[in-house]
Amino acid sequence: MKIYFKEDKLPEITETLMKSGLTQRGFAKTIGVSGPYISQIFTGNRNPGPAIAKKICDSLKYKFDDIFFIQSGYKSEHNKSA
């Protein structure tokens, strides 16, 4: 399973950061991760783990389901021919 940002929420999250006076790098420092890592999460090139996703939500005052979704990597029809 992986955690993904809801793409339609990214502009809202960026605006929230700006209104808080934070850059992505400053925000990253606030939650204890590197600037490049948070940038990769925001661009969809990396997925946050549960702990980082929670820190993002807590710091920005969002509920998890408002900005993230979880996608299962399981195939329900796996090995159907066996």
C-alpha positions in Angstrom: 0.0 0.0 0.0 1.2 3.5 -0.7 0.1 7.0 0.4 -0.5 9.6 -2.3 -1.3 13.3 -2.3 -4.7 14.1 -3.8 -3.5 16.1 -6.8 -6.4 18.5 -6.7 -5.4 19.5 -3.2 -1.8 20.4 -4.0 -2.6 24.1 -4.9 -4.5 24.4 -1.7 -1.6 23.0 0.3 0.9 25.2 -1.4 -1.3 28.2 -0.6 -1.5 27.1 3.0 2.3 27.0 3.2 2.6 30.5 1.7 0.0 31.9 4.0 2.0 30.4 6.9 5.1 32.2 5.7 6.8 28.9 4.8 8.7 27.7 1.8 8.8 24.0 1.0 12.3 23.9 2.4 11.2 25.7 5.6 8.2 23.4 5.9 10.5 20.4 5.5 12.7 21.6 8.3 9.6 22.1 10.5 8.6 18.5 10.1 12.1 17.1 10.2 12.7 16.0 6.6 15.0 17.4 3.9 13.9 20.0 1.4 14.4 17.7 -1.6 12.4 14.9 0.0 9.3 17.2 0.7 9.6 18.5 -2.9 9.6 15.0 -4.2 6.5 14.2 -2.2 4.7 17.3 -3.4 5.6 16.5 -7.1 4.5 12.9 -6.7 8.0 11.4 -7.3 8.0 9.9 -3.8 5.4 8.7 -1.4 5.4 9.6 2.3 5.4 7.0 4.9 2.7 7.0 7.5 4.7 8.9 10.0 5.6 11.7 7.5 2.1 11.9 6.2 0.9 12.4 9.8 3.4 15.1 10.4 2.3 16.9 7.2 -1.3 16.7 8.3 -0.7 17.8 11.8 1.6 20.7 10.8 -0.8 22.0 8.2 -3.9 21.2 10.3 -5.5 18.9 7.7 -7.3 15.6 8.2 -5.5 12.7 6.5 -8.4 11.9 4.2 -8.6 15.6 3.1 -5.2 15.6 1.4 -4.1 12.0 1.1 -5.4 8.7 -0.2 -4.1 5.1 0.2 -3.8 2.9 -2.9 -3.5 -0.8 -2.4 -0.9 -2.6 -4.4 -2.7 -5.9 -4.2 -4.2 -7.5 -7.2 -7.6 -9.0 -6.4 -7.5 -11.3 -9.4 -3.8 -12.4 -8.8 -3.0 -15.8 -10.3 -6.6 -16.5 -11.4 -5.5 -19.3 -13.7 -4.0 -21.4 -11.0 
